[in-house]
Amino acid sequence: MKLCRYDDDRVGLVEGDSLTDVTSALDSLPDMRWPVPAGDALIAHLDEFLAAADEAAATVRKRLADVELLSPIANPTKIIGAPVNYAKHLAESRADAGIHHNRDIKTIDHYGLFLKAGTSLVGASDGIALRFPERRNDHEVELVAVIGSTADRVSAANAMAHVAGYTIGLDMTVRGTEDRSFRKSIDSYSVIGPWLVTTDEIPDPMNLDLTLTVNGDIRQQSNTRHLIFDVPRLIEYASSFYTLYPGDLIMTGTPDGVGPVAHGDRLVASIEGIGSMTVDVRNA
């Protein structure tokens, strides 16, 4: 299934170029009071929600073109990034002074993972707001794995049992000498969408084509089989340091072709099996 969040926090099941509103299925989620359990409640109870959604009266249908698509995940406890996780991106980072800023660029097994601020999370329709337009702001298209159940020190062999589904991510970054997580945590610099695709529709996340265009020109084009740390290894690695909760997002890394964007640009990020999301760039 393809599950989206749209307009005023409504929920829809996506079919083709339209959606069926299943917001009433939110009533299947348990009542909560402060302090609420860690994680995204909908993702934690995804099976129950989808069962209720299947039974919901499908009387409201909307064209996707007529709605505002928000991040399909509302409340992750963590947005996790995977730095330099494609070999060709390593090569371009070492070659481009605008990326490396005189640093010795290494790979993910040297850097480990990094965290992005929760306030950087937006959906496709929110767009990207450049807080520092005078600096270089780069696009980075990525497959995003959405954690579906609590994972603490899990093995790669068991990791995929903890995945709820996948979505597309834009891990935006402003270039500079500051710490990576600081430069990537600007408001709107974690674009997630356009919807969540459950794992039954993507049996093999390690063989997906991904593409990003800017104003119609192809900038990035690769396949997830070229990841240095694949999805199971990323989950094993992340959960060895901190507990993963339902709704946590693992941005798996970007291929080569990263480059700057500016006010007025239109990005289209596409991943096989998920679809495409259109994201506009503006100055904050």
Phi and psi in degrees as a GROMACS rama.xvg file:
@    title "Ramachandran Plot"
@    xaxis  label "Phi"
@    yaxis  label "Psi"
@TYPE xy
-113.743  119.49  LYS-2
-116.965  125.989  LEU-3
-122.057  158.419  CYS-4
-115.684  133.313  ARG-5
-146.878  162.137  TYR-6
49.2233  -122.614  ASP-7
-92.3197  63.4892  ASP-8
58.3425  37.3624  ASP-9
-88.2531  161.352  ARG-10
-122.731  137.472  VAL-11
-136.924  152.734  GLY-12
-98.6119  124.172  LEU-13
-89.8589  130.117  VAL-14
-137.03  111.748  GLU-15
63.2583  -126.981  GLY-16
-101.427  21.8218  ASP-17
-141.364  173.273  SER-18
-134.682  155.11  LEU-19
-107.406  125.353  THR-20
-72.5785  124.731  ASP-21
-127.362  30.6965  VAL-22
-57.5281  -32.1021  THR-23
-60.9275  -23.3401  SER-24
-69.0045  -13.0653  ALA-25
-61.9255  -20.5829  LEU-26
-65.3563  -15.8388  ASP-27
-77.2048  -15.0052  SER-28
-74.689  146.502  LEU-29
-66.9342  148.09  PRO-30
-67.6091  143.046  ASP-31
-133.431  153.525  MET-32
-136.42  159.822  ARG-33
-64.5114  139.852  TRP-34
-79.1404  131.183  PRO-35
-73.8377  153.281  VAL-36
-61.4631  151.704  PRO-37
-65.2261  139.87  ALA-38
109.56  172.084  GLY-39
-86.1978  120.698  ASP-40
-62.148  -38.824  ALA-41
-65.5874  -44.3639  LEU-42
-67.9093  -36.9947  ILE-43
-62.7045  -28.2268  ALA-44
-120.802  39.2363  HIS-45
-61.9664  -42.3279  LEU-46
-61.4332  -45.3536  ASP-47
-64.3688  -39.9407  GLU-48
-63.7329  -45.7104  PHE-49
-65.4917  -35.0579  LEU-50
-63.9527  -42.396  ALA-51
-68.2499  -36.2431  ALA-52
-65.2971  -36.1555  ALA-53
-65.6144  -29.1461  ASP-54
-92.7896  -10.3334  GLU-55
-65.7558  147.111  ALA-56
-66.2681  114.151  ALA-57
-87.8591  67.0825  ALA-58
-98.1822  -18.864  THR-59
-109.183  115.486  VAL-60
-121.701  142.306  ARG-61
-134.989  150.783  LYS-62
-76.8542  137.666  ARG-63
-58.9442  -31.7719  LEU-64
-65.9293  -15.7976  ALA-65
-102.406  4.4314  ASP-66
-121.269  162.152  VAL-67
-97.8235  116.017  GLU-68
-87.1813  120.763  LEU-69
-96.1399  174.076  LEU-70
-60.2769  130.418  SER-71
-66.8329  -18.4427  PRO-72
-107.364  123.949  ILE-73
-93.3672  -35.906  ALA-74
-135.56  61.1298  ASN-75
-70.161  145.765  PRO-76
-80.8975  -22.0751  THR-77
-146.552  140.47  LYS-78
-112.613  113.169  ILE-79
-106.686  132.359  ILE-80
-109.821  150.814  GLY-81
-119.405  100.091  ALA-82
-77.4368  141.399  PRO-83
47.8128  62.1033  VAL-84
-108.641  11.455  ASN-85
-128.72  134.467  TYR-86
-60.9131  -40.7988  ALA-87
-68.7734  -29.4824  LYS-88
-69.5304  -34.3279  HIS-89
-58.4131  -46.386  LEU-90
-62.4348  -44.171  ALA-91
-71.0064  -31.6419  GLU-92
-66.5803  -37.5896  SER-93
-71.0701  -29.4726  ARG-94
-85.9583  -21.533  ALA-95
-105.54  110.53  ASP-96
-63.5632  -25.7167  ALA-97
-68.3382  -17.5538  GLY-98
-97.2464  -49.2334  ILE-99
-84.08  -22.1855  HIS-100
46.8952  45.8869  HIS-101
65.6209  21.0339  ASN-102
-96.1249  152.754  ARG-103
-83.7221  104.326  ASP-104
-77.5153  129.174  ILE-105
-118.887  -169.548  LYS-106
-107.738  177.445  THR-107
-56.2808  -35.6655  ILE-108
-68.8004  -16.0538  ASP-109
-89.6158  -45.0422  HIS-110
-78.7837  -30.692  TYR-111
76.2968  -163.176  GLY-112
-98.5469  172.957  LEU-113
-140.459  162.263  PHE-114
-111.994  145.484  LEU-115
-112.949  147.654  LYS-116
-62.3729  141.381  ALA-117
-61.6855  -26.9399  GLY-118
-74.2855  -6.24626  THR-119
-82.4371  -7.88776  SER-120
-79.3617  125.447  LEU-121
-142.406  171.915  VAL-122
-102.963  177.198  GLY-123
-58.0193  -42.2198  ALA-124
-74.8027  -18.9929  SER-125
-68.5472  -34.7235  ASP-126
77.597  178.532  GLY-127
-107.232  126.411  ILE-128
-107.568  112.622  ALA-129
-78.0406  109.728  LEU-130
-77.5299  -27.962  ARG-131
-126.296  72.8044  PHE-132
-65.7319  -18.0502  PRO-133
-77.9381  -11.6431  GLU-134
-102.987  167.522  ARG-135
-77.2828  123.277  ARG-136
-117.409  117.744  ASN-137
-106.505  147.618  ASP-138
-88.8036  146.52  HIS-139
-146.139  103.58  GLU-140
-81.5837  140.267  VAL-141
-149.561  147.533  GLU-142
-74.0033  136.314  LEU-143
-117.139  124.838  VAL-144
-94.1725  132.427  ALA-145
-105.13  120.669  VAL-146
-71.1191  136.035  ILE-147
-107.759  -20.1489  GLY-148
-147.665  156.868  SER-149
-57.5367  131.22  THR-150
-132.261  118.476  ALA-151
-131.176  111.338  ASP-152
55.2691  50.0238  ARG-153
-87.371  154.285  VAL-154
-84.1219  159.037  SER-155
-59.2201  -34.4252  ALA-156
-63.9614  -28.6727  ALA-157
-106.67  0.682163  ASN-158
-64.2772  -38.9502  ALA-159
-68.0003  -18.97  MET-160
-66.8606  -13.6456  ALA-161
-100.995  10.0506  HIS-162
-100.321  129.104  VAL-163
-87.1666  -32.4807  ALA-164
170.24  -164.541  GLY-165
-138.411  156.581  TYR-166
-150.504  177.368  THR-167
-98.2677  142.43  ILE-168
-128.548  146.761  GLY-169
-115.066  108.862  LEU-170
-91.95  83.0849  ASP-171
-72.6135  148.923  MET-172
-146.234  140.066  THR-173
-96.6447  129.551  VAL-174
-77.6646  146.45  ARG-175
166.228  -169.25  GLY-176
-94.6709  -7.5421  THR-177
-69.2418  167.396  GLU-178
-56.7042  144.336  ASP-179
-55.7834  -48.1238  ARG-180
-65.449  -30.3502  SER-181
-66.7299  -44.8187  PHE-182
-72.8541  -19.286  ARG-183
-102.822  1.2738  LYS-184
-102.734  10.9645  SER-185
-60.6047  145.307  ILE-186
-50.3382  130.09  ASP-187
81.0247  7.94166  SER-188
-92.4705  8.51855  TYR-189
-126.016  91.3103  SER-190
-93.518  122.867  VAL-191
-124.378  134.12  ILE-192
161.735  -161.685  GLY-193
-77.6662  -12.7193  PRO-194
-156.306  169.91  TRP-195
-92.2717  129.703  LEU-196
-107.784  122.39  VAL-197
-70.114  158.449  THR-198
-62.8104  -24.7538  THR-199
-65.3743  -21.0319  ASP-200
-91.1123  -12.1975  GLU-201
-132.626  79.8032  ILE-202
-67.1922  -26.1452  PRO-203
-131.074  93.2281  ASP-204
-72.7558  -6.491  PRO-205
-96.7536  22.531  MET-206
-151.164  58.5754  ASN-207
-120.385  128.859  LEU-208
-72.4175  140.53  ASP-209
-136.212  143.698  LEU-210
-142.787  147.232  THR-211
-136.049  131.594  LEU-212
-116.076  150.442  THR-213
-123.342  116.065  VAL-214
53.924  37.1551  ASN-215
89.4169  -10.0655  GLY-216
-95.6175  131.682  ASP-217
-70.4574  124.69  ILE-218
-107.211  -43.5961  ARG-219
-127.021  138.164  GLN-220
-157.551  118.265  GLN-221
-159.951  -162.574  SER-222
-143.713  144.283  ASN-223
-65.9015  -11.9167  THR-224
-66.4275  -13.7094  ARG-225
-90.708  2.92127  HIS-226
-60.2572  140.329  LEU-227
-74.3936  -52.3038  ILE-228
-100.729  116.969  PHE-229
-77.7837  179.404  ASP-230
-59.6756  -48.2394  VAL-231
-58.7648  -41.0852  PRO-232
-68.9968  -35.3569  ARG-233
-62.9977  -41.4621  LEU-234
-66.9296  -42.5273  ILE-235
-59.3124  -46.7592  GLU-236
-63.2662  -50.4642  TYR-237
-61.4735  -46.0557  ALA-238
-73.0078  -11.2943  SER-239
-76.2979  -18.5951  SER-240
-104.69  -35.9271  PHE-241
-150.747  152.297  TYR-242
-69.7516  133.039  THR-243
-95.1059  138.451  LEU-244
-118.557  159.957  TYR-245
-53.393  130.461  PRO-246
95.4961  -12.1002  GLY-247
-62.3591  144.269  ASP-248
-111.957  126.997  LEU-249
-110.761  107.029  ILE-250
-83.126  116.388  MET-251
-82.4297  -3.22428  THR-252
113.522  158.484  GLY-253
-114.667  146.054  THR-254
-80.129  -177.97  PRO-255
-67.3907  164.935  ASP-256
104.415  4.97524  GLY-257
-60.9129  149.387  VAL-258
-166.882  171.403  GLY-259
-77.1823  153.028  PRO-260
-125.801  162.459  VAL-261
-142.702  166.697  ALA-262
-49.4145  130.187  HIS-263
95.8868  -11.4255  GLY-264
-71.4908  150.797  ASP-265
-120.978  122.49  ARG-266
-103.768  138.981  LEU-267
-124.748  113.357  VAL-268
-105.773  129.907  ALA-269
-132.38  139.464  SER-270
-136.4  131.648  ILE-271
-53.9399  133.639  GLU-272
87.058  -16.8852  GLY-273
-107.26  -53.5684  ILE-274
131.892  -147.976  GLY-275
-135.734  149.088  SER-276
-129.969  138.38  MET-277
-103.404  128.765  THR-278
-133.063  127.065  VAL-279
-97.4172  148.791  ASP-280
-109.065  136.913  VAL-281
-143.819  164.315  ARG-282
-82.3204  140.748  ASN-283
